[in-house]
Amino acid sequence: MCDIRDDDLGIDVEKAEALISERTKAIIPLHFAGIPCDQAGVYALAKKHGLRVIEDAMHGFGTRIDGRRIGSYGDMCTFSFDPVKIITSIDGGCVVLKSEEEAEHLQRMRFLGVNKETSLRYKNKRAWDYDVLCDGFRYHMTNIIASIGVSQIKRAEEFIATRQAVCRAYSDAFSKIDGLRVPATDFKDVSPFIYSLRVLGGQREAIIAHMDARGIDVGIHFIPVHKHTHFANCKRGDMSVTDKVVEEVLTLPLHSRMVPASVERVIDGVTSFFGVSQAQPAYTRRSLKTPPGGLPSGFIVA
């Protein structure tokens, strides 16, 4: 386990290098809250030591780095499509690979290690003479769930745009408040899974109670892996930044097509804790730029 950077909450590449040993096979960086980690640094480190990179893009479906979407290039990338993600297939996810050979191997692994069955089932055929070539699991999703995912992907741009608008409104409202630290991004190329505000000065528990009294649910993402009993004795380096940040992070309500009244309610809840009043609603006053091709069907601009 490796510590994170204080700015983007992504892997600290310098600390990661100190953890590499002869047993190291891969680096698994996370794009926390959809905000890119130091991807270039990760790949440079992997190349230097001959390692694979498995990007954890569970939070970052749709995020771009230098104009390219995460997962459209690189080594290996994973996405999650569970109910709280930007798009959902109710359950499941996907792995993006760069070779047919690796894809075939993972298809065997996710279908009980069976050989012919895996390739033929994608052609709507079935083989009755088959072999089991490796350890395998039952990780394949049903066609019904997959169809939900496909329908969601078609609306991904709409979902992302509405989330970006909410996150910008939050950052506009909170960026000048002492005691708060907003994400270090303008969300232009970020597809936000969550909005993770940082509450400084040990005030987080008090603001959680304040929001709860107003009937506004907030969350804490996440408890660090090394704090869990099962992983307590696993190898790790200095985790000082992680240990600090985990006491500060506060997740505000965020979902696709969030209505302005809900956004303003959250903003008012946070600002009222610090005795700050909004002269104008932060969300409704924002001038949203029209996405290329116009606004998606059903997109509401207040």
One Martini backbone bead per residue (centre of mass of N, CA, C, O) as a GRO file, in nm:
protein
  302
    1MET     BB    1   0.096   0.036   0.021
    2CYS     BB    2   0.030   0.375  -0.081
    3ASP     BB    3   0.059   0.688  -0.083
    4ILE     BB    4  -0.056   1.019  -0.121
    5ARG     BB    5  -0.143   1.309  -0.251
    6ASP     BB    6  -0.260   1.628  -0.157
    7ASP     BB    7  -0.398   1.732  -0.426
    8ASP     BB    8  -0.533   1.451  -0.586
    9LEU     BB    9  -0.530   1.172  -0.421
   10GLY     BB   10  -0.298   1.028  -0.548
   11ILE     BB   11  -0.038   0.865  -0.618
   12ASP     BB   12   0.290   0.846  -0.489
   13VAL     BB   13   0.558   0.793  -0.682
   14GLU     BB   14   0.800   0.820  -0.490
   15LYS     BB   15   0.688   0.620  -0.277
   16ALA     BB   16   0.651   0.379  -0.469
   17GLU     BB   17   0.949   0.316  -0.540
   18ALA     BB   18   1.026   0.226  -0.241
   19LEU     BB   19   0.825  -0.045  -0.269
   20ILE     BB   20   0.991  -0.187  -0.470
   21SER     BB   21   1.039  -0.525  -0.571
   22GLU     BB   22   1.096  -0.844  -0.691
   23ARG     BB   23   0.766  -0.897  -0.648
   24THR     BB   24   0.679  -0.688  -0.834
   25LYS     BB   25   0.417  -0.646  -1.098
   26ALA     BB   26   0.233  -0.386  -1.013
   27ILE     BB   27   0.041  -0.089  -1.068
   28ILE     BB   28  -0.240   0.063  -0.868
   29PRO     BB   29  -0.412   0.328  -0.967
   30LEU     BB   30  -0.619   0.599  -0.855
   31HIS     BB   31  -0.906   0.796  -0.959
   32PHE     BB   32  -1.010   1.011  -0.749
   33ALA     BB   33  -1.329   1.121  -0.811
   34GLY     BB   34  -1.207   1.144  -1.127
   35ILE     BB   35  -0.923   1.240  -1.061
   36PRO     BB   36  -0.628   1.250  -1.182
   37CYS     BB   37  -0.346   1.117  -1.161
   38ASP     BB   38  -0.004   1.050  -1.206
   39GLN     BB   39   0.018   0.894  -1.488
   40ALA     BB   40   0.295   0.953  -1.609
   41GLY     BB   41   0.456   0.864  -1.357
   42VAL     BB   42   0.358   0.574  -1.348
   43TYR     BB   43   0.461   0.485  -1.633
   44ALA     BB   44   0.756   0.554  -1.584
   45LEU     BB   45   0.796   0.361  -1.346
   46ALA     BB   46   0.713   0.102  -1.491
   47LYS     BB   47   0.930   0.112  -1.711
   48LYS     BB   48   1.180   0.115  -1.526
   49HIS     BB   49   1.068  -0.180  -1.376
   50GLY     BB   50   0.881  -0.369  -1.550
   51LEU     BB   51   0.567  -0.292  -1.522
   52ARG     BB   52   0.245  -0.299  -1.463
   53VAL     BB   53  -0.077  -0.133  -1.538
   54ILE     BB   54  -0.367  -0.088  -1.318
   55GLU     BB   55  -0.634   0.098  -1.365
   56ASP     BB   56  -0.844   0.267  -1.131
   57ALA     BB   57  -1.168   0.372  -1.280
   58MET     BB   58  -1.424   0.366  -1.092
   59HIS     BB   59  -1.448   0.703  -1.083
   60GLY     BB   60  -1.354   0.770  -1.420
   61PHE     BB   61  -1.588   0.777  -1.617
   62GLY     BB   62  -1.483   1.013  -1.875
   63THR     BB   63  -1.214   1.096  -1.819
   64ARG     BB   64  -0.955   1.328  -1.908
   65ILE     BB   65  -0.622   1.312  -2.066
   66ASP     BB   66  -0.519   1.506  -2.297
   67GLY     BB   67  -0.811   1.431  -2.450
   68ARG     BB   68  -0.814   1.141  -2.318
   69ARG     BB   69  -0.964   0.867  -2.225
   70ILE     BB   70  -0.985   0.670  -1.982
   71GLY     BB   71  -0.902   0.348  -2.136
   72SER     BB   72  -0.806   0.426  -2.447
   73TYR     BB   73  -0.530   0.362  -2.306
   74GLY     BB   74  -0.262   0.171  -2.229
   75ASP     BB   75  -0.285  -0.110  -2.043
   76MET     BB   76  -0.494  -0.133  -1.780
   77CYS     BB   77  -0.860  -0.111  -1.718
   78THR     BB   78  -1.107  -0.024  -1.465
   79PHE     BB   79  -1.466  -0.062  -1.414
   80SER     BB   80  -1.769   0.058  -1.259
   81PHE     BB   81  -2.147  -0.043  -1.249
   82ASP     BB   82  -2.276   0.044  -1.007
   83PRO     BB   83  -2.540   0.228  -0.875
   84VAL     BB   84  -2.334   0.490  -0.790
   85LYS     BB   85  -2.241   0.541  -1.057
   86ILE     BB   86  -2.248   0.714  -1.345
   87ILE     BB   87  -2.287   0.431  -1.455
   88THR     BB   88  -2.521   0.149  -1.490
   89SER     BB   89  -2.582  -0.229  -1.441
   90ILE     BB   90  -2.624  -0.265  -1.117
   91ASP     BB   91  -2.376  -0.451  -1.201
   92GLY     BB   92  -2.044  -0.453  -1.234
   93GLY     BB   93  -1.807  -0.436  -1.521
   94CYS     BB   94  -1.476  -0.354  -1.660
   95VAL     BB   95  -1.210  -0.451  -1.890
   96VAL     BB   96  -0.930  -0.292  -2.037
   97LEU     BB   97  -0.745  -0.393  -2.325
   98LYS     BB   98  -0.456  -0.449  -2.566
   99SER     BB   99  -0.529  -0.767  -2.611
  100GLU     BB  100  -0.658  -1.064  -2.721
  101GLU     BB  101  -0.512  -1.257  -2.532
  102GLU     BB  102  -0.603  -1.125  -2.265
  103ALA     BB  103  -0.905  -1.141  -2.317
  104GLU     BB  104  -0.926  -1.449  -2.332
  105HIS     BB  105  -0.817  -1.506  -2.051
  106LEU     BB  106  -1.035  -1.346  -1.891
  107GLN     BB  107  -1.278  -1.499  -2.004
  108ARG     BB  108  -1.199  -1.765  -1.876
  109MET     BB  109  -1.183  -1.669  -1.579
  110ARG     BB  110  -1.495  -1.564  -1.574
  111PHE     BB  111  -1.564  -1.882  -1.696
  112LEU     BB  112  -1.430  -2.131  -1.522
  113GLY     BB  113  -1.184  -2.192  -1.741
  114VAL     BB  114  -1.315  -2.210  -2.011
  115ASN     BB  115  -1.277  -2.232  -2.347
  116LYS     BB  116  -1.491  -2.263  -2.588
  117GLU     BB  117  -1.729  -2.129  -2.447
  118THR     BB  118  -1.626  -1.840  -2.446
  119SER     BB  119  -1.606  -1.778  -2.756
  120LEU     BB  120  -1.892  -1.885  -2.853
  121ARG     BB  121  -2.089  -1.712  -2.676
  122TYR     BB  122  -2.021  -1.448  -2.859
  123LYS     BB  123  -2.183  -1.619  -3.111
  124ASN     BB  124  -2.436  -1.779  -3.015
  125LYS     BB  125  -2.289  -2.040  -2.909
  126ARG     BB  126  -2.223  -2.401  -2.840
  127ALA     BB  127  -2.004  -2.614  -2.652
  128TRP     BB  128  -1.971  -2.965  -2.558
  129ASP     BB  129  -1.660  -2.954  -2.613
  130TYR     BB  130  -1.453  -2.905  -2.334
  131ASP     BB  131  -1.222  -2.712  -2.134
  132VAL     BB  132  -1.004  -2.673  -1.849
  133LEU     BB  133  -0.722  -2.439  -1.814
  134CYS     BB  134  -0.808  -2.279  -1.544
  135ASP     BB  135  -0.871  -2.081  -1.325
  136GLY     BB  136  -1.202  -1.982  -1.210
  137PHE     BB  137  -1.500  -1.775  -1.249
  138ARG     BB  138  -1.824  -1.609  -1.176
  139TYR     BB  139  -1.816  -1.294  -1.360
  140HIS     BB  140  -2.055  -1.287  -1.535
  141MET     BB  141  -2.303  -1.122  -1.699
  142THR     BB  142  -2.602  -1.046  -1.792
  143ASN     BB  143  -2.790  -0.935  -2.055
  144ILE     BB  144  -2.973  -0.750  -1.892
  145ILE     BB  145  -2.754  -0.586  -1.752
  146ALA     BB  146  -2.602  -0.500  -2.008
  147SER     BB  147  -2.839  -0.338  -2.135
  148ILE     BB  148  -2.839  -0.120  -1.921
  149GLY     BB  149  -2.551  -0.022  -1.971
  150VAL     BB  150  -2.591   0.065  -2.266
  151SER     BB  151  -2.812   0.278  -2.208
  152GLN     BB  152  -2.626   0.453  -2.025
  153ILE     BB  153  -2.392   0.521  -2.220
  154LYS     BB  154  -2.575   0.699  -2.410
  155ARG     BB  155  -2.590   0.916  -2.139
  156ALA     BB  156  -2.310   1.007  -2.032
  157GLU     BB  157  -2.279   1.308  -2.112
  158GLU     BB  158  -2.517   1.406  -1.948
  159PHE     BB  159  -2.430   1.310  -1.669
  160ILE     BB  160  -2.158   1.457  -1.659
  161ALA     BB  161  -2.257   1.751  -1.700
  162THR     BB  162  -2.434   1.766  -1.443
  163ARG     BB  163  -2.207   1.707  -1.241
  164GLN     BB  164  -2.017   1.938  -1.312
  165ALA     BB  165  -2.210   2.168  -1.235
  166VAL     BB  166  -2.229   2.100  -0.936
  167CYS     BB  167  -1.925   2.109  -0.864
  168ARG     BB  168  -1.885   2.405  -0.943
  169ALA     BB  169  -2.086   2.521  -0.741
  170TYR     BB  170  -1.945   2.424  -0.492
  171SER     BB  171  -1.667   2.559  -0.538
  172ASP     BB  172  -1.770   2.848  -0.555
  173ALA     BB  173  -1.895   2.849  -0.258
  174PHE     BB  174  -1.615   2.726  -0.095
  175SER     BB  175  -1.325   2.851  -0.180
  176LYS     BB  176  -1.344   3.116   0.043
  177ILE     BB  177  -1.351   2.925   0.289
  178ASP     BB  178  -1.248   2.894   0.586
  179GLY     BB  179  -1.191   2.539   0.636
  180LEU     BB  180  -1.183   2.482   0.324
  181ARG     BB  181  -1.130   2.226   0.057
  182VAL     BB  182  -1.117   2.202  -0.272
  183PRO     BB  183  -1.090   2.073  -0.557
  184ALA     BB  184  -0.812   2.061  -0.800
  185THR     BB  185  -1.055   2.166  -1.015
  186ASP     BB  186  -1.280   2.251  -1.302
  187PHE     BB  187  -1.408   1.983  -1.450
  188LYS     BB  188  -1.366   1.972  -1.759
  189ASP     BB  189  -1.220   1.654  -1.756
  190VAL     BB  190  -1.409   1.566  -1.522
  191SER     BB  191  -1.568   1.268  -1.394
  192PRO     BB  192  -1.779   1.281  -1.127
  193PHE     BB  193  -1.855   1.069  -0.865
  194ILE     BB  194  -1.753   1.267  -0.640
  195TYR     BB  195  -1.768   1.514  -0.376
  196SER     BB  196  -1.460   1.612  -0.212
  197LEU     BB  197  -1.442   1.759   0.080
  198ARG     BB  198  -1.234   1.964   0.298
  199VAL     BB  199  -1.212   1.963   0.653
  200LEU     BB  200  -1.072   2.177   0.868
  201GLY     BB  201  -0.980   2.188   1.207
  202GLY     BB  202  -1.176   1.954   1.324
  203GLN     BB  203  -1.495   2.005   1.189
  204ARG     BB  204  -1.644   1.760   1.068
  205GLU     BB  205  -1.841   1.653   1.286
  206ALA     BB  206  -1.999   1.921   1.310
  207ILE     BB  207  -2.099   1.937   1.011
  208ILE     BB  208  -2.250   1.672   1.012
  209ALA     BB  209  -2.453   1.755   1.231
  210HIS     BB  210  -2.561   2.003   1.083
  211MET     BB  211  -2.669   1.850   0.832
  212ASP     BB  212  -2.850   1.649   0.981
  213ALA     BB  213  -3.042   1.870   1.102
  214ARG     BB  214  -3.122   1.936   0.781
  215GLY     BB  215  -3.145   1.658   0.616
  216ILE     BB  216  -2.834   1.602   0.518
  217ASP     BB  217  -2.648   1.385   0.345
  218VAL     BB  218  -2.331   1.253   0.429
  219GLY     BB  219  -1.989   1.149   0.365
  220ILE     BB  220  -1.713   0.897   0.382
  221HIS     BB  221  -1.427   0.891   0.157
  222PHE     BB  222  -1.232   0.662   0.295
  223ILE     BB  223  -1.129   0.389   0.446
  224PRO     BB  224  -0.837   0.281   0.487
  225VAL     BB  225  -0.696  -0.016   0.427
  226HIS     BB  226  -0.486  -0.014   0.677
  227LYS     BB  227  -0.745  -0.001   0.890
  228HIS     BB  228  -0.798  -0.287   0.833
  229THR     BB  229  -0.761  -0.588   0.970
  230HIS     BB  230  -0.683  -0.766   0.716
  231PHE     BB  231  -0.441  -0.528   0.638
  232ALA     BB  232  -0.255  -0.445   0.883
  233ASN     BB  233   0.013  -0.642   0.785
  234CYS     BB  234   0.073  -0.506   0.537
  235LYS     BB  235   0.253  -0.366   0.312
  236ARG     BB  236   0.400  -0.036   0.382
  237GLY     BB  237   0.433   0.291   0.393
  238ASP     BB  238   0.412   0.606   0.424
  239MET     BB  239   0.073   0.740   0.549
  240SER     BB  240   0.037   1.050   0.627
  241VAL     BB  241  -0.159   1.170   0.420
  242THR     BB  242  -0.387   0.972   0.450
  243ASP     BB  243  -0.429   1.015   0.759
  244LYS     BB  244  -0.514   1.314   0.720
  245VAL     BB  245  -0.738   1.310   0.499
  246VAL     BB  246  -0.943   1.109   0.643
  247GLU     BB  247  -1.015   1.355   0.855
  248GLU     BB  248  -1.147   1.557   0.611
  249VAL     BB  249  -1.335   1.413   0.439
  250LEU     BB  250  -1.637   1.514   0.243
  251THR     BB  251  -1.940   1.394   0.112
  252LEU     BB  252  -2.151   1.517  -0.117
  253PRO     BB  253  -2.420   1.545  -0.282
  254LEU     BB  254  -2.433   1.333  -0.590
  255HIS     BB  255  -2.601   1.342  -0.910
  256SER     BB  256  -2.768   1.292  -1.173
  257ARG     BB  257  -2.982   1.541  -1.239
  258MET     BB  258  -2.960   1.760  -1.031
  259VAL     BB  259  -3.145   1.978  -0.872
  260PRO     BB  260  -3.118   2.303  -0.779
  261ALA     BB  261  -3.255   2.285  -0.498
  262SER     BB  262  -3.056   2.072  -0.386
  263VAL     BB  263  -2.796   2.227  -0.422
  264GLU     BB  264  -2.875   2.475  -0.248
  265ARG     BB  265  -2.918   2.317   0.013
  266VAL     BB  266  -2.627   2.226   0.047
  267ILE     BB  267  -2.488   2.499   0.037
  268ASP     BB  268  -2.642   2.622   0.278
  269GLY     BB  269  -2.549   2.416   0.486
  270VAL     BB  270  -2.245   2.482   0.474
  271THR     BB  271  -2.239   2.799   0.493
  272SER     BB  272  -2.396   2.821   0.767
  273PHE     BB  273  -2.173   2.700   0.945
  274PHE     BB  274  -1.979   2.967   0.862
  275GLY     BB  275  -2.163   3.229   0.823
  276VAL     BB  276  -2.252   3.211   0.516
  277SER     BB  277  -2.397   3.396   0.253
  278GLN     BB  278  -2.593   3.397  -0.037
  279ALA     BB  279  -2.667   3.628  -0.271
  280GLN     BB  280  -2.670   3.392  -0.483
  281PRO     BB  281  -2.733   3.130  -0.651
  282ALA     BB  282  -2.484   2.925  -0.761
  283TYR     BB  283  -2.632   2.748  -0.978
  284THR     BB  284  -2.832   2.953  -1.133
  285ARG     BB  285  -2.594   3.166  -1.212
  286ARG     BB  286  -2.468   2.975  -1.394
  287SER     BB  287  -2.289   2.957  -1.698
  288LEU     BB  288  -2.355   2.725  -1.927
  289LYS     BB  289  -2.202   2.535  -2.147
  290THR     BB  290  -2.255   2.415  -2.450
  291PRO     BB  291  -2.235   2.132  -2.579
  292PRO     BB  292  -2.153   1.959  -2.829
  293GLY     BB  293  -2.460   1.954  -3.011
  294GLY     BB  294  -2.582   2.027  -2.755
  295LEU     BB  295  -2.824   1.944  -2.553
  296PRO     BB  296  -2.938   1.694  -2.406
  297SER     BB  297  -3.192   1.514  -2.351
  298GLY     BB  298  -3.325   1.653  -2.051
  299PHE     BB  299  -3.157   1.899  -2.005
  300ILE     BB  300  -3.121   2.115  -1.722
  301VAL     BB  301  -3.141   2.476  -1.709
  302ALA     BB  302  -3.172   2.730  -1.458
   0.00000   0.00000   0.00000
